[in-house]
Amino acid sequence: MARVGLTTERLTRAGAELADEVGFDQVTVSALARRFDVKVASLYSHVKNSQDLKTRIALLALEELADLAADALAGRAGKDALVAFANVYRDYAREHPGRYTAARLRLDPETAAASAGVRHSQMTRAILRGYDLAEPDQTHAVRLLGSVFHGYVSLELAGGFSHSAPDSQESWSRALDALDALLRHWPAP
């Protein structure tokens, strides 16, 4: 019988908190059971295994991030929207490093199609409409933005920019300026 008070949602949120504390790779059903001071078996009525738990954390992170991005984009367009969107990713990664890692978990196609990841893509494409990019350039630009945002944030979180000047915030701002300029003057094929 499941322990009173334990639900799939509560376990997922606790797993997300654990991911932020110790790293997403360290999240397991056993680690979560220790957090609740319960036997591992008592969690299996709520999550199938550690992979199921990690998938649920990834879905939660994608949803949180999409909600934050939607709020940040409201009423914005062009460079203002691009910067707001990028800053949501960077701020979320800094505040929730484990969840941010979870949001990049490879999901099976069916789960991915039903996730908030679709909203991320739609918001990115909405930003790009302000730059008047047609297909296939729009898809190329979506991939470029994702690569720059995730690459920069990953390097920054790993301390890659902490040993030299200028400050990483200055480089971040310059990178976003460069992306805006590139998107406004997208090269012809």
ChimeraX attribute file (.defattr): number of C-alpha atoms within 10 A of each C-alpha:
attribute: neighborCount
match mode: 1-to-1
recipient: residues
	/A:1	7
	/A:2	12
	/A:3	12
	/A:4	6
	/A:5	8
	/A:6	14
	/A:7	15
	/A:8	16
	/A:9	14
	/A:10	12
	/A:11	23
	/A:12	23
	/A:13	17
	/A:14	16
	/A:15	27
	/A:16	27
	/A:17	19
	/A:18	20
	/A:19	24
	/A:20	21
	/A:21	15
	/A:22	12
	/A:23	18
	/A:24	23
	/A:25	11
	/A:26	13
	/A:27	23
	/A:28	20
	/A:29	24
	/A:30	15
	/A:31	15
	/A:32	21
	/A:33	17
	/A:34	12
	/A:35	13
	/A:36	14
	/A:37	9
	/A:38	13
	/A:39	14
	/A:40	16
	/A:41	13
	/A:42	14
	/A:43	23
	/A:44	14
	/A:45	14
	/A:46	18
	/A:47	19
	/A:48	11
	/A:49	15
	/A:50	16
	/A:51	13
	/A:52	15
	/A:53	23
	/A:54	25
	/A:55	19
	/A:56	21
	/A:57	30
	/A:58	28
	/A:59	25
	/A:60	21
	/A:61	25
	/A:62	24
	/A:63	18
	/A:64	15
	/A:65	23
	/A:66	22
	/A:67	15
	/A:68	15
	/A:69	23
	/A:70	16
	/A:71	13
	/A:72	18
	/A:73	19
	/A:74	10
	/A:75	9
	/A:76	14
	/A:77	17
	/A:78	16
	/A:79	20
	/A:80	14
	/A:81	22
	/A:82	21
	/A:83	20
	/A:84	18
	/A:85	24
	/A:86	21
	/A:87	18
	/A:88	20
	/A:89	19
	/A:90	21
	/A:91	13
	/A:92	18
	/A:93	22
	/A:94	16
	/A:95	11
	/A:96	19
	/A:97	24
	/A:98	26
	/A:99	30
	/A:100	29
	/A:101	20
	/A:102	25
	/A:103	24
	/A:104	14
	/A:105	17
	/A:106	11
	/A:107	15
	/A:108	9
	/A:109	9
	/A:110	8
	/A:111	13
	/A:112	14
	/A:113	12
	/A:114	11
	/A:115	17
	/A:116	22
	/A:117	22
	/A:118	14
	/A:119	19
	/A:120	19
	/A:121	16
	/A:122	13
	/A:123	19
	/A:124	23
	/A:125	17
	/A:126	15
	/A:127	21
	/A:128	24
	/A:129	14
	/A:130	15
	/A:131	19
	/A:132	12
	/A:133	18
	/A:134	10
	/A:135	8
	/A:136	8
	/A:137	17
	/A:138	19
	/A:139	16
	/A:140	11
	/A:141	20
	/A:142	17
	/A:143	14
	/A:144	13
	/A:145	18
	/A:146	15
	/A:147	12
	/A:148	16
	/A:149	19
	/A:150	19
	/A:151	12
	/A:152	19
	/A:153	23
	/A:154	18
	/A:155	12
	/A:156	18
	/A:157	15
	/A:158	10
	/A:159	10
	/A:160	13
	/A:161	16
	/A:162	13
	/A:163	9
	/A:164	8
	/A:165	9
	/A:166	10
	/A:167	11
	/A:168	16
	/A:169	11
	/A:170	10
	/A:171	14
	/A:172	20
	/A:173	13
	/A:174	12
	/A:175	15
	/A:176	19
	/A:177	15
	/A:178	12
	/A:179	20
	/A:180	18
	/A:181	12
	/A:182	13
	/A:183	21
	/A:184	16
	/A:185	11
	/A:186	16
	/A:187	8
	/A:188	5
	/A:189	4
